Amino acid sequence: MNMAVRWRSGYARHALSKRWKCRTSLTYVCGRKQFSDSKQTQIAGKYPVIDRAYDCVVVGAGGAGLRAAFGLAQNGFKTACITKLFPTRSHTVAAQGGINAALGNMEEDDWKYHMYDTVKGSDWLGDQDAIHYMTEEAPKAVIELENYGMPFSRTEKGEIYQRAFGGQSLKYGKGGQAHRCCCVADRTGHSLLHTLYGQSLRYDAEYFIEYFALDLLMSGNTCVGVIAMCMEDGTLHRFRAKNTVIATGGYGRAYFSCTSAHTCTGDGTAMLSRAGLANEDMEFVQFHPTGIYGAGCLITEGCRGEGGYLLNSNGERFMERYAPVAKDLASRDVVSRSMTLEIREGRGCGPEKDHVLLQLSHLPPDILATRLPGISETAQIFAGVDVTKEPVPVLPTVHYNMGGVPTNYKGQVIQYSPDKGDCVINGLYAAGEAACASVHGANRLGANSLLDLVVFGRACSLDIGERFKPGDAIPEFTETAGEETVAKIDKLLSSTGSHTTADLRLHTQKVMQTNAGVFRNEELLKEGCNQILDAFKQFDDVKVCDKGLAWNTDLVETLELENILINSVQTVYSAEARKESRGAHAREDFPHRVDEYDYSKALEGQVKKPFTEHWRKHTMSFVDGKGNVKLDYRPVIDNTLDEKECPAVPPSIRSY
């Protein structure tokens, strides 16, 4: 079958004309491309809407979205993948360090050790059934990627090379540092995304490239599709589907300094909120210890895995004081807080004493050239540093959102009620950083994110394949479905407010950076709540200067700003309510974890605290159209999928 393609951007045109003259069944849809089964309707005056029907719709084409999309197409489902970016520009491409799996290529290893490390890394807020599933599936997922052609770095024996990474140990924390992180030098995400994209060319999936997903279409407790806008011409499209998968990534751009692409605006989590559903654990935001000072660009944890270390202004390897065993390879939240404390106590580097140094120059040049080539280049460009001769100035910067759309280990979106427990939202799945399975709990371990993508993207396609058949009846939506979304766009296009999108976005980012940072306290968080709520209200007075529909980037950025605000208000209100420190959520006024028992003491004789009096529980946050936040809580799942095969990891005090 010849490839049916319509493209319009120079990037896509060049790539397709140069490289993809092969025979394939992949279909790209851009602009006003019409299919025989699509029809045009009118739901709001001057805005025509094109209706389409699919077995499954995937929103997002990063690692999780691609794995879900071609997994569904492989099983015969008529699948649409909606993405606001060309797939290989998705933020998965920026991941550097690697993907965890207990292959045992460097020393004897076991996936149960990986499970233990992930539970411990989560500060016992992770759901252990999902962690069990992810870590057991990890070796299979990596071998699958290898079979797809992913060019992993190799050992002298020809096996996949595995480097040390933070928070990874052997023998349940008693056997020393594990080498579990499979990598492609320091460009693992780039290689993984291109590998998955290449694999997707084998299957009959329709990719709607540069289509911006606006809202979920709900019918009671069932998701029946999404409404999206083609950015090329401004046309609106309603996608009716039996199952919808959210794979839209995180919302790092809610912060002023972050490693995230400008497109990481939390579109999926915001769509869930506008549908009246709760997101989970939004207060847990990971600060990566090593962003380049002044630029925020990521310097992979793989640098420390290869033997790099952090220094303060006195030339001390200060992590030895904070994490005597793991040192520079403690979990990311521990390292970020340690760096911040060094700076606060006057041991920062530079004229302003506002950063620390990452020393790499002691590593052999051939190691830097073969295992850290991208980092060497990035440090030269953004810091003016030759890593073979001098250290890199670094500072913690926002990197990952542990919270997101709540799911079970199958990828099904869930909500919680005290009476019914976890309730599945029919027709709705989520995977990747947009989701909260919750395998990361209060803190994600490095190199577990790429694993999360491929394992749960695949899990979504597997569960849909088990529960449904291609061609099953697709639920109908009403003729007016999406009417509120169209009305919002009309309001924005006719707006003449006093706030520009750029100004309000910058204000929001600075509030989040200041008031919901590495260290938090009551005063900062309450101030942050007030300021973010005020920014939310100012959005009603925002101004969109471009009044057209074709390639209206002003409109798209304004819609993304709304998504940023929806995510931000949940983050800061959830953080203010959580009166403890756990994982990435560090309260100076509440410096300790508050569990159902005091795990620093013997449990014998202790009385278990009621659910309402401890914080080892998930936050469920709702937000309405005015920015008002309502919080509920959901118990942590402490059982594994098979207690005989893999016993649960009991809570204890976390130390490295």
Protein Blocks (a to p, Z undefined) as FASTA:
>chain_A
ZZddddfbfklmmmmmmmmmcccfbdcdehjbdcfkbccddfehjaccdddddfbdcedj
bfklmmmmmmmmmnopacddddfbdfklpmklmpmkbccddehlmbccdfklmmmmmmmm
noopacfklmmmmmmmmmmmmmmmmmnopacdddfkopacddddehiaeehhinopadfb
ccehjlmmmmmmmmmmmmmmmpccdddehiacfbdcdehjacfbdcdddfknopacdddd
fbdcddebpaklmpmbdcbdfklnolmmmmmmmnopacehklbccddfbacehklpacdf
klmmnopacddfkopafklmmmmmnmmmmcfklmmmmmmmmmmnopagcjkopaccddfk
lpcfklmmmmmmmmmmmmmmmnopafklbccddddddfbdfbdcdddfkopacdddfklo
paddehiacedjlbcfblnlmaccehklmmmmmmmmmmmmmmmmmmpcehiacddddfkg
oklmmmmmmmmmmgccfbdfklmmmmmmmmmmmmmcfbdcfklmmmmmmmmmmmmmmmmm
cccfblcfbhplklmmmmmmmmmmmmmmmmmmmmmmmgcdehjbccfklmbccdfbdfkb
cfehpacddfklccbdcddddddfkopacdddddddfbdfblklmccdddddddZZ
